[in-house]
Amino acid sequence: MWLVAAAAVGGLIWLDPLTPSRSTAKPPTDAGVVDGEPVDAAPAIIPPEIVDAPSTPRDAPLYTVTEAFEDIASGPLVFIGTGEWFGNFSIHGCAYRNRRVIVVYQYCTVREQPALGLTVISPSRGHLNIYAEGETPISTSPRTAWNTFRVETEPTTPGEPASLDFTYPDLRAWDERRYNAHVGACWSGEGDRCSTSLEASLEAWLPSAKEFLAAPPDAFYRLVKDLHARGARDSRRAK
């Protein structure tokens, strides 16, 4: 199943051109210009009727790596915004969305960093974070060169799921509230464990995480390269 998800990401992530999609929302008041081209700083609001969050029964009660990549592959990613990201105050992040998820590229810089923070947020499934760190940029270095590689997942925040209509400030504020809600999490990569309240979920969640951490597929590298190419441009857009 993981290979199917990886292939889907490789096939669909490239459908969205690097030129950002125009918003269908009200005209922005803070549009700017990047490289001589006008850009629309307002996010495109996604009509509720086209959001196709999964409704089929799930094999695991927590958001898995396989599910996250399937959701990323469900449609082109559209730029939401850029700015300070909670917990990482020195480097700005960039956020994107499709019909199912929000994807946050936490180190959104012109020069690719030797660390990767990638967060996938599903309103219906939860929050999954991938972190990798090495001596050279992750998209151009082999797995064996990384000093750190881990995955963390959390269930949806009770009473306050994420919204695909979030602006970047909305998303940033929501993520801080999510962090402070302490809903519990499961981790893999530096030991396999869960918060006490989620320990019963570890066995079902762990296999896809272990497979991914052992050998990230080519689609993962393509996704990271694509996000860096976007970030090199989008990090300069109007905040």
C-alpha positions as a printed NumPy array, in Angstrom:
array([[  0.   ,   0.   ,   0.   ],
       [  2.901,   2.351,   0.785],
       [  4.301,   1.918,  -2.728],
       [  0.92 ,   2.784,  -4.232],
       [  0.766,   5.967,  -2.169],
       [  4.313,   6.898,  -3.124],
       [  3.62 ,   6.395,  -6.808],
       [  0.512,   8.536,  -6.524],
       [  2.503,  11.377,  -4.99 ],
       [  5.053,  11.131,  -7.771],
       [  2.314,  11.309, -10.375],
       [  0.179,  14.107,  -8.945],
       [  2.404,  16.555,  -7.089],
       [  3.65 ,  17.972, -10.373],
       [  0.206,  18.95 , -11.646],
       [  0.397,  22.294,  -9.839],
       [  2.686,  24.67 , -11.752],
       [  5.09 ,  26.818,  -9.773],
       [  3.076,  29.869, -10.775],
       [  0.556,  30.183,  -7.921],
       [ -3.155,  29.724,  -8.564],
       [ -5.218,  32.884,  -8.412],
       [ -7.623,  33.277,  -5.544],
       [-11.353,  33.082,  -6.117],
       [-11.936,  34.949,  -2.859],
       [-12.508,  38.68 ,  -2.533],
       [ -9.768,  40.872,  -4.061],
       [ -6.753,  41.085,  -1.756],
       [ -5.691,  44.262,  -0.051],
       [ -2.04 ,  43.244,   0.296],
       [ -1.085,  41.983,  -3.146],
       [  2.563,  42.348,  -4.022],
       [  5.084,  41.76 ,  -6.794],
       [  7.724,  39.035,  -6.958],
       [ 10.24 ,  38.945,  -9.79 ],
       [  8.191,  41.453, -11.708],
       [  5.013,  39.343, -11.516],
       [  2.006,  40.421,  -9.418],
       [  1.037,  37.895,  -6.782],
       [ -2.186,  37.504,  -4.864],
       [ -1.492,  37.249,  -1.153],
       [ -5.055,  36.206,  -0.329],
       [ -5.661,  32.437,  -0.06 ],
       [ -8.036,  30.601,  -2.369],
       [-11.029,  29.524,  -0.315],
       [-11.995,  25.936,  -1.05 ],
       [-15.768,  25.404,  -1.29 ],
       [-16.94 ,  22.783,   1.245],
       [-18.594,  20.703,  -1.46 ],
       [-15.293,  19.815,  -3.118],
       [-13.471,  18.806,   0.05 ],
       [-13.31 ,  15.03 ,  -0.135],
       [-11.891,  13.985,   3.22 ],
       [-11.889,  10.182,   3.475],
       [-14.954,   8.546,   4.992],
       [-13.979,   4.885,   4.582],
       [-13.022,   2.8  ,   7.631],
       [ -9.363,   3.079,   8.604],
       [ -6.886,   0.383,   9.593],
       [ -5.261,   2.619,  12.223],
       [ -6.78 ,   5.126,  14.667],
       [ -3.883,   7.56 ,  14.124],
       [ -2.782,   9.368,  10.97 ],
       [ -0.223,   7.174,   9.199],
       [  2.558,   8.107,   6.791],
       [  0.799,   6.159,   4.048],
       [ -2.438,   8.085,   4.561],
       [ -0.613,  11.414,   4.623],
       [  1.06 ,  10.765,   1.281],
       [ -2.218,   9.582,  -0.225],
       [ -3.798,  12.861,   0.885],
       [ -0.931,  14.93 ,  -0.54 ],
       [ -1.389,  13.071,  -3.828],
       [ -5.136,  13.8  ,  -3.948],
       [ -4.666,  17.084,  -5.818],
       [ -2.327,  19.986,  -6.617],
       [ -0.98 ,  22.038,  -3.729],
       [ -1.995,  25.723,  -3.64 ],
       [ -0.056,  28.367,  -1.727],
       [ -1.705,  29.668,   1.47 ],
       [  0.922,  32.005,   2.889],
       [  4.27 ,  32.401,   4.605],
       [  5.507,  33.744,   7.914],
       [  6.763,  32.814,  11.342],
       [  5.907,  29.242,  12.348],
       [  5.233,  28.319,  15.954],
       [  8.3  ,  26.828,  17.608],
       [ 10.625,  27.996,  14.832],
       [ 10.951,  31.737,  15.189],
       [ 14.136,  32.374,  13.221],
       [ 13.085,  30.856,   9.872],
       [  9.707,  31.353,   8.2  ],
       [  7.517,  28.537,   6.992],
       [  5.306,  28.253,   3.9  ],
       [  1.917,  26.536,   3.855],
       [  0.023,  24.888,   0.98 ],
       [ -3.246,  22.992,   0.658],
       [ -5.269,  20.776,  -1.617],
       [ -8.745,  19.303,  -1.217],
       [ -7.77 ,  17.145,   1.764],
       [ -4.824,  18.532,   3.672],
       [ -2.594,  21.444,   4.565],
       [  1.142,  20.908,   4.048],
       [  3.594,  23.109,   5.962],
       [  7.188,  23.379,   4.735],
       [  8.774,  24.663,   7.91 ],
       [ 12.146,  25.873,   6.577],
       [ 10.959,  27.975,   3.663],
       [ 14.138,  29.687,   2.469],
       [ 15.903,  30.56 ,  -0.777],
       [ 18.816,  28.282,   0.164],
       [ 17.72 ,  24.772,   1.137],
       [ 18.548,  23.959,   4.742],
       [ 20.292,  20.79 ,   5.978],
       [ 17.157,  20.089,   8.017],
       [ 13.605,  19.364,   6.924],
       [ 10.435,  20.013,   8.883],
       [  7.354,  18.809,   6.982],
       [  3.89 ,  18.839,   8.549],
       [  0.72 ,  17.364,   7.049],
       [ -2.545,  18.454,   8.674],
       [ -5.816,  16.661,   7.936],
       [ -9.032,  18.09 ,   9.413],
       [-10.447,  14.563,   9.738],
       [ -7.375,  12.411,  10.384],
       [ -4.951,  14.425,  12.478],
       [ -1.487,  15.917,  12.368],
       [  1.688,  14.22 ,  11.099],
       [  5.184,  15.68 ,  11.27 ],
       [  8.336,  14.475,   9.508],
       [ 11.734,  15.754,  10.613],
       [ 15.12 ,  15.005,   9.042],
       [ 18.527,  16.534,   9.633],
       [ 21.937,  16.013,   8.075],
       [ 25.056,  17.859,   6.982],
       [ 23.683,  18.702,   3.527],
       [ 20.189,  19.431,   2.125],
       [ 17.825,  16.492,   2.565],
       [ 16.558,  16.466,  -1.038],
       [ 20.058,  15.846,  -2.407],
       [ 21.544,  13.513,   0.217],
       [ 20.986,   9.785,   0.821],
       [ 19.148,   8.457,   3.841],
       [ 22.422,   7.164,   5.27 ],
       [ 23.759,  10.742,   5.499],
       [ 21.02 ,  11.955,   7.839],
       [ 21.785,  12.196,  11.526],
       [ 18.127,  12.387,  12.51 ],
       [ 14.976,  11.071,  10.831],
       [ 11.713,  10.719,  12.715],
       [  7.936,  10.793,  12.369],
       [  5.375,  12.012,  14.882],
       [  1.586,  11.795,  14.712],
       [ -1.239,  13.309,  16.752],
       [ -5.01 ,  12.827,  16.65 ],
       [ -7.269,  15.718,  15.776],
       [ -7.579,  18.376,  18.461],
       [-10.85 ,  17.801,  20.355],
       [-13.373,  20.509,  19.586],
       [-11.086,  22.366,  17.203],
       [-10.1  ,  20.492,  14.04 ],
       [ -8.051,  22.336,  11.446],
       [ -9.875,  24.035,   8.58 ],
       [ -8.851,  24.007,   4.939],
       [-10.069,  27.61 ,   4.8  ],
       [ -7.397,  28.815,   7.225],
       [ -5.344,  31.849,   6.278],
       [ -1.682,  31.603,   7.269],
       [ -2.195,  33.617,  10.5  ],
       [ -5.195,  31.388,  11.334],
       [ -3.064,  28.285,  10.772],
       [ -0.172,  29.624,  12.824],
       [ -2.46 ,  30.491,  15.749],
       [ -4.27 ,  27.132,  15.511],
       [ -0.995,  25.219,  15.588],
       [  0.065,  26.968,  18.78 ],
       [ -3.278,  26.085,  20.379],
       [ -2.887,  22.489,  19.154],
       [  0.529,  22.271,  20.775],
       [ -0.73 ,  23.631,  24.065],
       [ -3.741,  21.274,  24.079],
       [ -1.423,  18.299,  24.792],
       [ -3.622,  15.717,  23.093],
       [ -0.813,  13.133,  23.042],
       [  1.291,  11.709,  20.222],
       [  3.137,   8.666,  18.891],
       [  6.735,   8.758,  17.607],
       [  9.101,   6.607,  15.595],
       [ 12.707,   7.146,  14.56 ],
       [ 14.317,   7.704,  17.936],
       [ 12.589,   4.87 ,  19.691],
       [  8.986,   3.821,  19.13 ],
       [  6.581,   5.098,  21.744],
       [  3.304,   6.876,  22.436],
       [  1.88 ,   9.104,  25.094],
       [  0.134,   7.043,  27.759],
       [ -3.32 ,   7.809,  26.377],
       [ -2.361,   6.527,  22.916],
       [ -0.24 ,   3.48 ,  23.726],
       [ -2.932,   1.108,  22.46 ],
       [ -2.638,   2.711,  18.998],
       [  1.104,   2.205,  18.508],
       [  0.992,  -1.298,  17.016],
       [ -1.453,  -0.312,  14.265],
       [  0.274,   2.973,  13.433],
       [  3.891,   1.876,  13.501],
       [  4.389,  -0.317,  10.356],
       [  4.049,   2.451,   7.75 ],
       [  6.285,   4.749,   9.788],
       [  9.009,   2.115,  10.141],
       [  8.902,   1.302,   6.421],
       [  9.137,   4.961,   5.475],
       [ 11.979,   5.697,   7.885],
       [ 13.983,   2.696,   6.711],
       [ 13.792,   3.607,   3.018],
       [ 12.002,   6.834,   2.002],
       [ 10.747,   6.426,  -1.583],
       [ 11.726,   8.555,  -4.564],
       [  8.386,  10.349,  -4.272],
       [  9.473,  11.751,  -0.913],
       [ 12.593,  13.278,  -2.463],
       [ 10.54 ,  14.703,  -5.339],
       [  8.104,  16.244,  -2.876],
       [ 10.909,  17.864,  -0.881],
       [ 12.547,  19.215,  -4.06 ],
       [  9.204,  20.582,  -5.231],
       [  8.543,  22.279,  -1.897],
       [ 12.001,  23.82 ,  -1.89 ],
       [ 11.51 ,  25.155,  -5.433],
       [  8.22 ,  26.7  ,  -4.324],
       [  9.71 ,  27.959,  -1.077],
       [ 12.606,  29.7  ,  -2.819],
       [  9.968,  31.86 ,  -4.49 ],
       [  7.18 ,  31.919,  -1.943],
       [  9.392,  32.917,   0.983],
       [  9.723,  36.327,  -0.701],
       [  6.007,  36.905,  -1.106],
       [  4.073,  39.539,   0.84 ],
       [  3.609,  38.409,   4.418]])
